[in-house]
Amino acid sequence: MPCKCTENEFEQEHLSRLERYSNLGSLTRLTFDNLLPRGRSSDPQNQELFSHCCQVARDFAQEPKGWLVLSGPSSCGKTHLAAAIANYRLQGGHQAFFMIVPDLLDHLRTTFSPSSDIAYDELFERVRNAPLLVLDDLGSQSSTPWAGEKLFQILNHRFNAELPTVVTTIDPEELDERLAAKLRDPAIARQCDLEKPQLPLFQQVGGLSSQFLADKTFETFDARGMNADGKGRDSLQIALREARQFAETPENWLVLTGVHGCGKTHLAAAIANYQLRAGRPVFFTVVPDLLDHLRSTFSPESRVTYDRVFESVKTSPLLILDDLGTESNTSWAQEKLYQILNYRYNSQLATVITVAGFLEGIEGRLSSRLTDPKISIVIPIVAPDYRSQIKPSENTGTPSQSRRGRRPAR
């Protein structure tokens, strides 16, 4: 039978072996003392967020209770804060187990090897029951059913046992719903956003290639139309003027109606281009493609959650909905469109909508909002399709190809 001293030596060897798996050795330099107290961002709002999270992390390190979820973009300081908590506990003689999530899963896989110096059950139980567990970079692991199941087993056990846990992740909402639900449960978890989310400058679902967008500006828009009569040309001039004014000051709604190919999408894309050049975010989507995308997010293989896409569309500072009225007329599709437009209507968010045809074919709940003069201006374009390349000659009345080679406006 080993004596007490020998047992302690065995335990120290055992802990050292597990620390090598934890990879904290190279992170012992990351402490609260060498942490930038206001983070790396130059944005004053982000600096305030980081300073607040830093204080929350210090309080947690002194008395770990519940869960602390540190979220934010890469290189914002999440790992430094998490490692500082672990190092603080170790310096106080308390146990802390630090694991980078992809490394943890790799280590669990290697324990199945006959040459492994630690058994699977031993490592798995140590992670599940560590007095303080720090999981770094949750969400960066390979998304396999096995990996998802192991992480759920670990976090579910710690959730039920209310074991102190620190988790860093870029965005909890992009995780598997079973994990995300636990990370946002206010009964046990506290979430700290180290930086406010940065909206991508340009988001899109369907419709536009980068080349298509680059070509569609107000300068390349031909307000003379193709085979357009005087009334058609007048409507194009009005639409161009209103689109320019909207692009300069995007407020309320601009609704462009007309037949396919009359120039609606060109003007909508020109507004997007104008805003992007000014450094303002734009979400451009073709309505049927948007609905297909929302349906696809229900798939288990989808890397984007339904709520994430839906919220981005609903809350974008400027949303461009192209080809409304061409979607499948199902109750689900109409309900999703109503939720989007009703939210933006009540919030008075800047929106550009192109309607294929005219408003008579749009469902009543939608058309009543599109035509409300308090928020929306409707511009009907009565010019024909630009894609018709045949134009009567002004002198002879015979067809000519004078515009061959010019890109048609959609």
C-alpha positions as CSV (number, residue, x, y, z in Angstrom):
1,M,0.0,0.0,0.0
2,P,1.5,3.4,-0.9
3,C,2.0,5.9,1.9
4,K,0.3,9.3,1.9
5,C,3.4,11.0,0.3
6,T,3.5,8.5,-2.5
7,E,-0.2,8.9,-3.2
8,N,0.4,12.7,-3.4
9,E,3.2,12.1,-5.9
10,F,1.0,9.9,-8.0
11,E,-1.7,12.6,-7.9
12,Q,0.7,15.3,-9.0
13,E,1.9,13.1,-11.9
14,H,-1.7,12.5,-12.9
15,L,-2.5,16.2,-12.8
16,S,0.6,17.1,-14.8
17,R,-0.4,14.7,-17.5
18,L,-3.9,16.2,-17.7
19,E,-2.4,19.7,-17.8
20,R,-0.4,18.8,-20.8
21,Y,-3.7,17.9,-22.5
22,S,-5.2,21.2,-21.3
23,N,-2.5,23.3,-23.1
24,L,-2.6,25.9,-20.3
25,G,1.2,25.7,-19.9
26,S,1.8,28.1,-22.9
27,L,-1.0,30.4,-21.6
28,T,0.4,30.9,-18.1
29,R,1.6,34.3,-19.2
30,L,-2.0,35.5,-19.7
31,T,-3.1,37.1,-16.4
32,F,-5.2,40.0,-15.3
33,D,-2.1,42.0,-14.6
34,N,-0.9,42.1,-18.2
35,L,-4.4,42.5,-19.7
36,L,-5.3,45.7,-21.6
37,P,-8.0,47.0,-19.3
38,R,-10.1,48.5,-22.2
39,G,-9.2,45.9,-24.8
40,R,-7.8,46.4,-28.3
41,S,-10.7,48.1,-30.1
42,S,-10.5,51.8,-30.9
43,D,-14.3,52.1,-30.6
44,P,-15.2,53.8,-27.3
45,Q,-18.3,51.7,-27.0
46,N,-16.3,48.5,-27.4
47,Q,-13.8,49.7,-24.8
48,E,-16.6,50.2,-22.3
49,L,-17.9,46.7,-23.1
50,F,-14.5,45.2,-22.6
51,S,-13.9,47.0,-19.4
52,H,-17.2,45.8,-18.0
53,C,-16.4,42.2,-19.0
54,C,-13.0,42.4,-17.5
55,Q,-14.5,43.3,-14.1
56,V,-17.1,40.5,-14.4
57,A,-14.2,38.1,-15.1
58,R,-12.3,39.3,-12.1
59,D,-15.3,38.8,-9.9
60,F,-15.9,35.3,-11.3
61,A,-12.2,34.3,-10.7
62,Q,-12.5,35.3,-7.0
63,E,-15.7,33.3,-6.5
64,P,-16.6,31.0,-9.4
65,K,-20.3,30.4,-9.5
66,G,-22.5,29.4,-12.4
67,W,-21.3,29.9,-16.0
68,L,-19.5,32.8,-17.6
69,V,-19.9,33.1,-21.4
70,L,-17.4,35.4,-23.1
71,S,-18.4,36.2,-26.7
72,G,-17.0,38.4,-29.4
73,P,-15.0,38.4,-32.7
74,S,-11.6,36.7,-33.1
75,S,-8.7,38.5,-31.4
76,C,-10.9,40.6,-29.1
77,G,-9.4,39.2,-25.9
78,K,-11.7,36.3,-25.0
79,T,-8.9,33.7,-24.6
80,H,-6.8,36.1,-22.5
81,L,-9.7,36.7,-20.1
82,A,-10.5,33.0,-19.9
83,A,-6.9,32.0,-19.3
84,A,-6.5,34.8,-16.7
85,I,-9.4,33.3,-14.7
86,A,-7.8,29.8,-14.8
87,N,-4.4,31.2,-13.9
88,Y,-5.8,33.2,-11.0
89,R,-7.5,30.0,-9.6
90,L,-4.2,28.0,-10.0
91,Q,-2.2,30.6,-8.2
92,G,-4.6,30.4,-5.3
93,G,-4.1,26.7,-5.0
94,H,-7.4,25.8,-6.7
95,Q,-7.9,23.4,-9.6
96,A,-8.8,24.7,-13.0
97,F,-9.0,22.8,-16.2
98,F,-8.4,24.7,-19.5
99,M,-9.2,23.1,-22.8
100,I,-9.4,24.5,-26.4
101,V,-12.5,22.7,-27.7
102,P,-11.0,21.3,-30.9
103,D,-8.0,20.0,-28.9
104,L,-10.4,18.5,-26.3
105,L,-12.2,16.5,-29.0
106,D,-8.9,15.4,-30.5
107,H,-7.7,14.2,-27.1
108,L,-10.9,12.3,-26.6
109,R,-10.4,10.5,-29.9
110,T,-6.8,9.6,-29.2
111,T,-7.8,7.9,-25.9
112,F,-9.3,5.1,-28.0
113,S,-5.7,4.2,-29.1
114,P,-4.0,1.3,-27.3
115,S,-1.0,3.5,-26.9
116,S,-2.8,6.3,-25.1
117,D,-1.4,7.1,-21.6
118,I,-4.9,8.0,-20.3
119,A,-8.2,6.2,-20.7
120,Y,-11.2,7.8,-22.4
121,D,-13.4,7.5,-19.3
122,E,-10.8,9.1,-17.1
123,L,-10.3,12.1,-19.3
124,F,-14.0,12.5,-20.1
125,E,-14.9,12.4,-16.4
126,R,-12.2,14.8,-15.4
127,V,-13.5,17.3,-18.0
128,R,-17.2,16.8,-16.9
129,N,-16.4,17.1,-13.2
130,A,-13.6,19.6,-13.1
131,P,-14.1,22.1,-10.2
132,L,-13.6,24.9,-12.8
133,L,-13.7,24.1,-16.5
134,V,-12.6,26.6,-19.2
135,L,-13.7,25.7,-22.7
136,D,-12.0,28.0,-25.2
137,D,-13.2,28.5,-28.8
138,L,-16.5,26.7,-28.6
139,G,-17.9,26.6,-32.1
140,S,-14.6,26.3,-33.9
141,Q,-14.6,22.5,-33.8
142,S,-15.6,20.3,-36.8
143,S,-19.3,19.9,-36.8
144,T,-19.8,16.1,-36.6
145,P,-22.5,14.2,-34.8
146,W,-19.9,12.6,-32.5
147,A,-18.4,16.0,-31.6
148,G,-21.8,17.5,-31.0
149,E,-22.8,14.6,-28.8
150,K,-19.6,14.7,-26.7
151,L,-19.9,18.5,-26.1
152,F,-23.6,18.2,-25.2
153,Q,-22.8,15.4,-22.7
154,I,-20.1,17.6,-21.1
155,L,-22.1,20.8,-20.9
156,N,-25.4,19.1,-20.0
157,H,-23.8,17.4,-17.1
158,R,-22.2,20.6,-15.8
159,F,-25.4,22.5,-16.4
160,N,-27.4,20.0,-14.3
161,A,-24.7,19.9,-11.6
162,E,-24.3,23.8,-11.7
163,L,-20.5,23.4,-12.0
164,P,-18.5,26.6,-12.5
165,T,-17.7,26.9,-16.2
166,V,-16.2,29.5,-18.5
167,V,-16.9,29.3,-22.2
168,T,-15.5,31.5,-25.0
169,T,-17.2,31.6,-28.4
170,I,-17.6,34.0,-31.3
171,D,-21.4,34.0,-31.2
172,P,-23.5,31.7,-29.0
173,E,-26.5,32.0,-31.4
174,E,-24.5,30.2,-34.1
175,L,-24.0,27.1,-32.0
176,D,-26.1,23.9,-31.9
177,E,-29.4,24.9,-30.4
178,R,-29.0,22.4,-27.5
179,L,-25.8,24.1,-26.5
180,A,-27.0,27.7,-27.2
181,A,-30.0,27.2,-25.0
182,K,-27.8,26.3,-22.0
183,L,-25.4,29.2,-22.7
184,R,-28.1,31.8,-22.7
185,D,-30.1,30.4,-19.7
186,P,-30.1,33.3,-17.2
187,A,-30.6,30.9,-14.3
188,I,-27.0,29.8,-14.5
189,A,-25.2,31.6,-17.3
190,R,-24.0,35.2,-17.6
191,Q,-23.1,36.3,-21.1
192,C,-20.5,39.1,-21.7
193,D,-20.1,40.5,-25.2
194,L,-16.5,41.9,-25.4
195,E,-17.3,43.8,-28.6
196,K,-20.6,44.8,-30.3
197,P,-21.3,42.7,-33.4
198,Q,-19.9,44.2,-36.6
199,L,-22.4,44.1,-39.4
200,P,-20.9,43.0,-42.7
201,L,-21.0,45.9,-45.1
202,F,-22.8,43.9,-47.7
203,Q,-25.0,40.9,-47.1
204,Q,-27.1,39.1,-49.8
205,V,-29.2,36.1,-50.4
206,G,-29.4,35.3,-54.1
207,G,-29.6,37.5,-57.1
208,L,-26.4,39.5,-57.4
209,S,-22.9,38.6,-58.6
210,S,-20.1,41.0,-57.7
211,Q,-19.8,42.0,-61.4
212,F,-23.6,42.6,-61.7
213,L,-23.5,44.9,-58.7
214,A,-20.4,46.8,-59.9
215,D,-22.1,47.5,-63.2
216,K,-25.4,48.8,-61.8
217,T,-25.0,52.5,-60.9
218,F,-27.1,55.6,-61.5
219,E,-24.6,56.7,-64.1
220,T,-25.1,53.5,-66.2
221,F,-28.9,53.6,-65.9
222,D,-30.5,54.5,-69.3
223,A,-33.6,56.6,-68.5
224,R,-34.6,56.6,-72.2
225,G,-35.7,53.0,-72.0
226,M,-35.9,50.5,-74.8
227,N,-38.9,51.0,-77.1
228,A,-40.4,53.2,-74.5
229,D,-42.9,55.9,-75.4
230,G,-43.1,59.3,-73.8
231,K,-45.0,58.1,-70.8
232,G,-42.5,55.3,-70.2
233,R,-39.5,57.6,-70.5
234,D,-41.2,60.0,-68.0
235,S,-41.7,57.1,-65.5
236,L,-38.0,56.1,-65.8
237,Q,-36.9,59.7,-65.2
238,I,-39.1,59.9,-62.1
239,A,-37.9,56.5,-60.8
240,L,-34.2,57.6,-61.3
241,R,-34.8,60.9,-59.5
242,E,-36.6,59.2,-56.5
243,A,-33.9,56.4,-56.3
244,R,-31.1,59.0,-56.2
245,Q,-32.9,61.0,-53.5
246,F,-33.5,57.8,-51.5
247,A,-29.8,56.7,-51.9
248,E,-28.6,60.1,-50.5
249,T,-30.9,59.9,-47.5
250,P,-32.4,56.4,-47.0
251,E,-35.6,56.9,-45.0
252,N,-38.9,55.0,-45.0
253,W,-39.7,52.9,-48.0
254,L,-39.3,53.1,-51.7
255,V,-41.4,50.8,-53.8
256,L,-40.7,50.3,-57.5
257,T,-43.2,48.4,-59.6
258,G,-43.3,47.4,-63.2
259,V,-42.9,44.5,-65.7
260,H,-39.8,42.3,-65.7
261,G,-36.7,44.0,-67.2
262,C,-38.0,47.6,-66.9
263,G,-35.1,48.7,-64.7
264,K,-36.3,48.2,-61.2
265,T,-33.4,45.9,-60.1
266,H,-30.9,48.2,-61.7
267,L,-32.1,51.2,-59.6
268,A,-32.2,49.0,-56.5
269,A,-28.7,47.8,-57.1
270,A,-27.6,51.4,-57.8
271,I,-28.9,52.4,-54.3
272,A,-27.0,49.6,-52.8
273,N,-23.8,50.7,-54.6
274,Y,-24.2,54.3,-53.5
275,Q,-24.6,53.2,-49.8
276,L,-21.7,50.8,-50.0
277,R,-19.4,53.5,-51.4
278,A,-20.5,55.6,-48.4
279,G,-19.5,52.7,-46.1
280,R,-23.0,51.9,-44.9
281,P,-24.3,48.3,-44.6
282,V,-26.8,46.9,-47.1
283,F,-28.8,43.6,-47.2
284,F,-29.8,42.7,-50.8
285,T,-32.0,39.7,-51.4
286,V,-34.2,38.3,-54.1
287,V,-37.5,37.3,-52.4
288,P,-37.8,33.7,-53.8
289,D,-34.1,33.0,-52.9
290,L,-34.6,34.4,-49.4
291,L,-37.5,32.1,-48.7
292,D,-35.6,29.1,-50.1
293,H,-32.7,30.1,-47.9
294,L,-34.9,30.3,-44.8
295,R,-36.3,26.9,-45.5
296,S,-32.8,25.4,-45.9
297,T,-31.8,26.7,-42.4
298,F,-34.1,24.1,-40.9
299,S,-31.7,21.4,-42.3
300,P,-29.5,19.7,-39.6
301,E,-26.5,20.4,-41.9
302,S,-27.1,24.1,-42.1
303,R,-24.3,26.2,-40.5
304,V,-26.6,29.2,-40.2
305,T,-29.6,29.2,-37.9
306,Y,-33.0,30.2,-39.0
307,D,-33.3,32.9,-36.4
308,R,-29.9,34.4,-37.4
309,V,-30.8,34.9,-41.0
310,F,-34.3,36.0,-40.2
311,E,-33.1,38.6,-37.7
312,S,-30.5,39.9,-40.1
313,V,-33.1,40.5,-42.8
314,K,-35.6,42.1,-40.3
315,T,-33.2,44.4,-38.6
316,S,-30.8,45.5,-41.4
317,P,-30.4,49.3,-41.5
318,L,-31.1,49.1,-45.3
319,L,-33.0,46.1,-46.8
320,I,-33.5,45.7,-50.5
321,L,-36.2,43.1,-51.4
322,D,-36.1,42.3,-55.1
323,D,-38.8,40.7,-57.1
324,L,-41.6,40.6,-54.5
325,G,-44.6,38.8,-56.0
326,T,-42.6,36.1,-57.8
327,E,-42.4,33.8,-54.8
328,S,-44.5,30.7,-54.3
329,N,-47.8,31.8,-52.9
330,T,-47.9,29.5,-49.8
331,S,-49.2,30.4,-46.4
332,W,-45.7,29.9,-44.9
333,A,-44.1,32.2,-47.5
334,Q,-46.8,34.9,-46.9
335,E,-46.4,34.7,-43.2
336,K,-42.6,35.1,-43.3
337,L,-42.9,38.1,-45.6
338,Y,-45.5,39.6,-43.4
339,Q,-43.3,39.2,-40.3
340,I,-40.4,40.9,-42.1
341,L,-42.3,43.8,-43.6
342,N,-44.5,44.3,-40.5
343,Y,-41.4,44.6,-38.3
344,R,-39.7,47.0,-40.6
345,Y,-43.0,49.0,-41.0
346,N,-43.4,49.4,-37.3
347,S,-39.7,50.2,-36.8
348,Q,-39.7,52.5,-39.9
349,L,-36.5,50.9,-41.2
350,A,-35.3,52.0,-44.6
351,T,-36.4,49.5,-47.2
352,V,-36.4,49.3,-51.0
353,I,-38.9,46.9,-52.6
354,T,-39.2,46.0,-56.3
355,V,-42.5,44.4,-57.3
356,A,-42.7,42.2,-60.4
357,G,-45.9,43.6,-62.0
358,F,-48.1,45.8,-60.0
359,L,-49.5,45.9,-56.4
360,E,-52.8,44.4,-57.3
361,G,-51.3,40.9,-57.1
362,I,-49.7,41.4,-53.7
363,E,-51.4,39.9,-50.6
364,G,-53.6,42.4,-48.8
365,R,-51.6,42.6,-45.5
366,L,-48.5,43.4,-47.5
367,S,-49.9,45.7,-50.0
368,S,-51.6,47.9,-47.3
369,R,-48.1,48.5,-45.9
370,L,-46.5,49.1,-49.2
371,T,-49.0,51.7,-50.2
372,D,-49.2,53.6,-46.8
373,P,-48.3,57.2,-47.8
374,K,-47.0,57.9,-44.2
375,I,-44.0,55.6,-44.8
376,S,-43.9,54.5,-48.4
377,I,-43.6,56.1,-51.8
378,V,-44.7,53.9,-54.8
379,I,-43.1,54.6,-58.2
380,P,-44.7,52.7,-61.1
381,I,-42.4,52.2,-64.1
382,V,-44.5,51.8,-67.2
383,A,-41.6,51.3,-69.7
384,P,-41.2,48.0,-71.5
385,D,-38.5,45.4,-71.0
386,Y,-34.9,46.7,-71.6
387,R,-34.0,43.2,-72.8
388,S,-35.7,43.8,-76.1
389,Q,-32.8,44.8,-78.3
390,I,-34.8,45.8,-81.3
391,K,-35.5,49.5,-81.6
392,P,-37.3,51.3,-84.4
393,S,-35.1,53.7,-86.3
394,E,-36.0,57.3,-85.8
395,N,-35.5,58.1,-89.5
396,T,-36.9,55.1,-91.4
397,G,-39.1,53.3,-88.9
398,T,-37.2,50.1,-89.6
399,P,-35.5,48.0,-86.9
400,S,-31.9,48.8,-86.0
401,Q,-29.3,47.3,-83.6
402,S,-27.9,50.6,-82.4
403,R,-27.8,49.4,-78.8
404,R,-26.4,46.0,-79.3
405,G,-23.7,45.2,-76.8
406,R,-25.1,47.4,-74.0
407,R,-25.8,45.4,-70.9
408,P,-29.6,45.2,-70.3
409,A,-31.0,46.7,-67.1
410,R,-33.0,44.2,-65.1
